[in-house]
Amino acid sequence: MTPAVFAAAALLALIDAGFAGFRDAAGRDGRVFKDELYRAAIRRGVRAGAFVMALASAWMASWVLGAGLRLEALAEAFALPAAIALGYAALMLSALAAWALGEADVRSLASLAVLGPFTLARPAVIVLMAAAGLARAPDLRTGVVLALPCLVQLGVGPWLGRRWSRRG
């Protein structure tokens, strides 16, 4: 069960990074047909997320192996942050499904009621996940191992945004 929980978290982090790539490109280009721009931006976001996730995973593994943290304790403390992440992801993915499958009014409602506000709430959700990991951890080291990758995920969007600021 433990590897499945961390694999699900990794998948959510990659999806989040892909969305960060999309958000980074949205509204930044004057082309009329932006499909390829958005696909490239999503790929760029996933690559950045995979890089960040690899660094965070290596850091977490070094703490688990080097500091003698128990993987089971880490997974147990990760249960609440994982539940928060899964709830947020379910809400966002259901709104995306409504947007993709619905007519114009349903798309507008999904964008205005869910996608827009909850995209703005994303940093707060990630901070909440980090705080929940710290609160549920049996010790400070385990809490830091849980919280730091959450907080590092916040940096994916600004890291992608550097590309546009250099264009200026």
N, C-alpha and C positions, 0 to 999 in steps of 0.2 A: 504493500500500500504506500509506503514512504516514497519510493521512486516515482510512483504515479502522481502523487501530490506535487512533487517538485517538477515533474515533466509538464503537468498542467499549468503550473506557475510560469514555466519557461515559455510555453505556448502563448499564454496570455500576454507575457512581456513582449513577445515578437509581434503579436497582433497590435498591441498598443504602440509599438515602435512604427509599424506600418501606417497606423492612423496618424502618428506624429509626422511622418513623411508627407502624408496627404495634407494635413493641416498646414504644414510648412509651405507647401506649394500653392495652396488655395488662395486665389485672389492676387497672385504675384506675377501673372503673365497675361499679356494682352491677346493671346491667341483665341480664336473662336472655338476651335476644336481642340480640347485639352486632354483627350483620352490618354495619349501617349505621355504627355507631361505628368499626369497623375499616376499612371502606371510606373513610370520611372521614379517618381517621388516616393511611392509606396515601396518599391524595391530598395531605394536608398535608405528609407527609414528602417526596413527590415534588416538590411546589412548593418546599419549603425546599432540597432537593437541587439543583433547577434554578437557584435563586437563587445558591447557593454555587458551583455549577459555572460559572455565567455570570461570577461575579466571578473565580474561579480561571482561567477561560479568557481573560478580558480581561487579567488579570495576566500569564499565560503569553505571550499574544500581544504584549503590550508589551515583554516581555523578548526575545522572538524578534526582533521588529522593531527595538526600540531598542538592544539590546545586541549585535545582530549574531549571535545564536545560530543555528546551522544546524538547520533542522527535521529533517533526516536524522539528525544526531548525536543530537538529542533522542529521535527514534523508536528509534534503535539502543540508546541507553541505557535506554529504556523497555521493551525486550524482556523483561528478567528480571522487573521489577515486573508487567508485563502477564501473564506466564506464571504468576506467583504468584496474581494476581487471578483469572485464568481457572480455575486449579486449584481455588481456594477456591469460586468460583462454581459450578463443575461439581459439586463435592461437595455444596454446599448445595442446588442445584436438583435433584440426584438424590434427596436425602433428602426434599425437598418433594414430588417426584413419587411417591416411595414412600408418603409420608404421605397424599397426595391420592387415590391409587389403591388403597391397601392396606386390609386389614381392621384391626380394632382392635389386634391384636398387632403387626402391621407398623407401624402408626402410632405405637404406643408405643415400639417399637424405634427408629424413625427419629427420634423426638423425644428419647429418652434418649441414644442413642448418637451422634447427629450434630448435630441442630439445637440442642440445649441447649449442649453443650460447645463447638461451633464458633461459636455466637453469642457465647459468652464470649470466645472466642479472636479475634474480629473485630478488636479494637483492636491486638492483637499482630500480626495479619496485615497490617494497614495500616501499622504501624510498620516491619515487615519489608519491605514494598514500598518505603517511603520510604528505608530504609537501602540496599536493593538499587539504587534509583535513584541515590543518592549514590555508591555504590561503583562503579557501571558508567559514571558520567558522565565524559566526557573532561576536564571542568574543574568547579570549584566552582559557577560560575554555572549551568551546565546541571543539576548535581545539585540545587541549590536549586529551580530551576524544576520539576524532577520531584518533589521531596520535599514541597514546601509544599502543593500541592493534595491530596496523600495525607493529610497531617496536618490540613488544614482539614476533610476529610471526617469526621474523628473528632468534630468539633464539631457535626455535624448532630443527633445524638441528644440531647446536653445542651441544645442550643438549643430543640429541640421540648419537652423536659422542663420548661422554664421555665413553660410554661402551667399545669402541674399544681402547681408550687410556689407559684404565685400564688393558686391556689384555696384552699389551706390552711385 
